[in-house]
Amino acid sequence: RRKQAELVIATDPDGDRVGCAVRNPRGDYEQLTGNQIGALLLDYILGRLNEQGKLPSNGIMIKTIVTGDLGKKIADDYGVKTMETLTGFKYIGEKINQFEQTGEYNFLFGYEESYGFLAGTFGRDKDAIGAAYLIAEMAAYYKQQGKNLLQVLDHLFRKHGFFREDLVSIGLQDMSEAEKLMEAFDQIPSEVAGEKVVEKRDYVQRRCWDMLNGKEHPIELPCSEVLYYRLESGAWFCIRPSGTEPKVKIYFSVSADDAGEAEAKLELFKQEVLSWQPG
């Protein structure tokens, strides 16, 4: 703040996660979420490749199932395929290896909501150092156009929808309590926050159900203790036990036509879903 820095970047101690904050017109700093940084980086990478005529016809972006959907909207806009993996960057690395061997897709970018990003195929895991350089390059590119990252993000929201995400962690005395929580969320009402539930995924059974017509199809991902529900507006929530701590994590994502509506929608969604916890 003393230096009036326009951009602040920080990594974790082992250099695999990176976050950033951007100075707004009031002189305060707004921290971007992992979902927002990932969307900005994706749009920057695809946009520059497209400008140079180097965007491959078989390009692919990979994100985890608990990562927000703004990135998919951006990829769709550039004609780039989106693929989802389970939580954990190792699954993204596995797909990079697979595509290098088969040539089926050209990996362009991968990210997860927990501030993990990877551009290109030099590495096989999230790379905070490379991503930090890319964030700085991106900020400099837009500064030449008289814009900062907050303004670019606002443009993406106005173009694709105002996305809001949140993560709620429920602490447990021990992991045996996780089973009760997962059972409580295995059967939910047909409507949530005034919207119909249109899709359920059970990653233990590796099955996905269309809740409107009863059809089901297999999930082509490894078995994992995860439940996922999508509503008719595209809003979704996903619940899974932590792999490292005694807690259960619930991820939420919504979108709307303006920021205020998205914030209100997210709060209503969270309030109803969290009310289903067993007493």
C-alpha positions in Angstrom: 0.0 0.0 0.0 2.9 2.4 0.8 4.3 1.7 -2.7 0.9 2.0 -4.3 1.4 -1.3 -5.9 -1.2 -2.1 -8.6 -0.8 -5.9 -8.2 0.3 -8.1 -5.3 1.3 -11.7 -5.9 2.1 -14.3 -3.2 2.8 -18.0 -3.3 2.7 -20.7 -0.6 6.0 -21.9 0.9 6.5 -24.8 -1.5 5.6 -22.8 -4.6 2.7 -24.7 -6.0 -0.2 -22.3 -5.2 -0.4 -18.6 -6.0 -2.9 -15.8 -5.2 -3.1 -12.2 -6.1 -4.8 -8.9 -5.1 -5.5 -5.9 -7.3 -5.7 -2.3 -6.3 -9.1 -0.8 -7.0 -9.9 2.9 -7.7 -10.4 3.6 -4.0 -6.8 2.4 -3.3 -8.0 -0.8 -1.5 -6.9 -4.2 -2.5 -9.3 -6.9 -3.8 -8.1 -10.4 -3.5 -9.1 -12.6 -6.4 -10.3 -16.1 -5.9 -8.7 -19.2 -7.4 -11.7 -19.5 -9.8 -11.3 -15.9 -10.9 -7.5 -16.1 -11.4 -8.0 -19.3 -13.4 -10.6 -17.7 -15.6 -8.5 -14.6 -16.3 -5.4 -16.7 -17.1 -7.4 -19.0 -19.4 -8.9 -16.0 -21.3 -5.5 -14.4 -21.6 -3.8 -17.5 -22.9 -6.6 -18.4 -25.4 -7.0 -14.8 -26.5 -3.3 -14.3 -27.3 -3.1 -17.7 -29.1 -6.1 -16.7 -31.1 -4.6 -13.3 -32.0 -1.5 -15.0 -33.3 -3.4 -17.6 -35.2 -1.9 -20.3 -33.0 -5.0 -21.6 -31.2 -5.1 -25.4 -32.0 -8.2 -26.9 -33.3 -7.9 -29.7 -30.8 -7.1 -27.5 -27.8 -8.3 -28.6 -24.4 -8.6 -27.0 -20.9 -8.8 -29.2 -17.8 -10.4 -28.3 -14.5 -11.5 -30.2 -11.4 -15.1 -31.0 -10.8 -15.3 -28.5 -7.9 -13.9 -25.6 -9.9 -16.3 -22.9 -11.1 -17.9 -22.9 -14.6 -16.7 -19.5 -15.9 -13.6 -21.1 -17.4 -15.8 -23.5 -19.4 -17.8 -20.6 -20.7 -14.6 -18.9 -21.8 -13.2 -22.1 -23.4 -16.5 -22.6 -25.3 -16.3 -19.1 -26.6 -12.9 -19.9 -28.2 -14.0 -23.3 -29.4 -11.7 -25.1 -26.9 -12.9 -28.3 -25.2 -13.3 -28.5 -21.4 -12.5 -31.7 -19.5 -13.2 -32.3 -15.8 -11.1 -34.5 -13.4 -11.5 -35.4 -9.8 -10.0 -33.0 -7.2 -6.2 -33.3 -7.2 -3.8 -31.9 -9.7 -2.3 -35.4 -10.3 -5.4 -36.2 -12.4 -4.7 -33.2 -14.6 -1.1 -34.4 -15.0 -2.3 -37.8 -15.9 -4.4 -36.4 -18.7 -1.5 -34.3 -20.0 0.6 -37.5 -20.3 -2.3 -39.3 -22.0 -2.7 -36.6 -24.6 1.0 -36.4 -25.4 0.9 -40.2 -26.1 -2.3 -40.2 -28.1 -2.2 -36.8 -29.7 -6.0 -36.6 -29.2 -5.9 -33.1 -27.6 -3.4 -30.3 -27.2 -3.3 -29.3 -23.5 -3.4 -25.5 -23.1 -4.3 -24.8 -19.5 -5.4 -26.5 -16.3 -6.6 -25.2 -13.0 -8.4 -25.8 -9.7 -10.3 -23.5 -7.4 -7.7 -23.9 -4.6 -5.2 -21.6 -6.4 -3.5 -24.2 -8.5 -2.6 -23.4 -12.2 -0.6 -24.9 -15.0 0.0 -23.5 -18.5 1.7 -25.7 -21.1 3.2 -29.1 -20.7 6.6 -28.5 -19.2 5.3 -29.6 -15.7 2.8 -32.1 -14.5 1.7 -30.4 -11.3 0.4 -27.0 -10.3 3.2 -24.4 -10.7 3.0 -21.2 -8.7 6.2 -19.8 -10.0 5.2 -20.1 -13.7 1.7 -18.9 -12.9 3.0 -15.8 -11.0 5.1 -14.8 -14.0 2.0 -15.3 -16.2 -0.2 -13.2 -13.9 2.4 -10.4 -14.0 2.6 -10.6 -17.8 -1.2 -10.6 -18.1 -1.5 -7.5 -15.9 1.2 -5.7 -17.9 -0.6 -6.6 -21.2 -3.9 -5.2 -20.0 -2.2 -2.1 -18.4 -1.0 -1.2 -21.9 -4.7 -1.1 -22.9 -5.5 1.1 -19.9 -7.2 -1.7 -17.9 -6.5 -3.6 -14.7 -7.4 -7.2 -13.9 -10.6 -6.2 -12.0 -11.9 -4.4 -15.1 -11.0 -7.4 -17.3 -12.8 -9.7 -14.9 -15.9 -7.5 -14.9 -15.9 -7.7 -18.7 -15.8 -11.5 -18.5 -18.7 -11.5 -16.0 -20.8 -9.2 -18.2 -20.1 -11.4 -21.2 -20.6 -14.8 -19.6 -22.6 -14.2 -16.4 -21.6 -13.1 -12.9 -20.3 -16.3 -11.3 -19.9 -16.6 -7.5 -18.5 -19.6 -5.7 -17.9 -20.5 -2.0 -16.5 -23.4 0.0 -17.9 -24.4 3.4 -15.9 -26.8 5.6 -17.7 -28.7 8.3 -15.4 -29.7 11.1 -15.8 -33.2 12.5 -14.7 -34.9 15.8 -13.4 -37.8 13.7 -13.9 -39.0 10.1 -16.5 -41.6 11.1 -19.0 -38.7 11.2 -18.4 -38.1 7.5 -20.4 -41.1 6.6 -23.5 -39.7 8.4 -23.1 -36.4 6.5 -22.7 -38.1 3.2 -25.8 -40.2 3.8 -27.8 -37.0 4.7 -26.9 -35.6 1.3 -27.5 -38.7 -0.7 -31.2 -38.0 -1.0 -32.2 -34.4 -1.3 -35.5 -32.6 -2.2 -36.4 -32.3 -5.8 -36.2 -28.5 -5.5 -33.5 -26.4 -3.9 -33.8 -22.6 -3.3 -36.8 -22.6 -5.7 -35.1 -24.5 -8.5 -35.5 -28.0 -9.8 -32.6 -30.4 -9.3 -31.8 -31.6 -12.8 -28.7 -33.7 -12.3 -27.1 -36.0 -9.6 -23.6 -37.5 -9.8 -22.4 -40.2 -7.4 -18.7 -40.7 -7.9 -18.6 -43.8 -5.7 -21.1 -45.5 -7.9 -19.7 -43.7 -10.9 -23.2 -42.9 -12.1 -24.9 -39.8 -13.3 -28.7 -39.3 -13.3 -30.9 -36.9 -15.2 -33.4 -36.2 -12.5 -36.1 -34.9 -14.9 -36.4 -38.0 -17.1 -34.7 -40.7 -14.9 -32.0 -41.6 -17.4 -28.6 -42.5 -16.2 -25.2 -42.9 -17.7 -21.7 -43.9 -16.4 -19.1 -41.4 -15.1 -15.8 -42.0 -16.8 -13.7 -41.0 -13.7 -12.1 -43.0 -10.9 -14.3 -44.0 -7.9 -14.3 -41.2 -5.3 -16.5 -40.3 -2.3 -18.2 -37.3 -3.9 -21.8 -36.3 -4.5 -22.7 -33.6 -7.0 -26.0 -31.9 -7.7 -26.8 -29.4 -10.5 -29.9 -27.1 -10.6 -31.8 -26.0 -13.7 -30.1 -22.6 -13.7 -26.7 -24.3 -13.8 -26.0 -23.6 -10.1 -24.5 -26.6 -8.4 -23.1 -27.9 -5.1 -20.7 -30.7 -4.4 -19.8 -32.5 -1.2 -16.8 -34.6 -0.3 -14.8 -35.6 2.8 -11.4 -34.0 3.1 -8.6 -36.3 2.2 -6.2 -34.8 4.9 -8.3 -33.4 7.7 -11.4 -34.4 9.8 -13.9 -32.3 7.8 -16.4 -32.5 5.0 -16.2 -29.8 2.3 -19.2 -28.4 0.4 -18.6 -26.4 -2.7 -21.1 -24.0 -4.2 -21.4 -22.3 -7.5 -24.1 -20.0 -9.0 -24.4 -17.4 -11.7 -26.7 -14.5 -12.5 -27.1 -11.4 -14.7 -25.6 -9.0 -12.1 -23.3 -9.2 -9.1 -25.9 -8.4 -6.5 -28.3 -11.1 -7.8 -25.5 -13.6 -7.8 -24.5 -12.8 -4.2 -28.1 -13.1 -3.0 -28.6 -16.4 -4.9 -25.4 -17.9 -3.4 -26.5 -17.0 0.1 -29.9 -18.5 -0.3 -28.5 -21.6 -1.9 -26.0 -22.1 0.9 -28.5 -21.5 3.6 -30.9 -24.2 2.4 -28.3 -26.8 1.6 -26.5 -26.4 5.0 -29.8 -26.8 6.8 -29.8 -30.5 5.8 -27.0 -31.3 8.1 -28.0 -34.0 10.6 -28.6 -32.7 14.1 
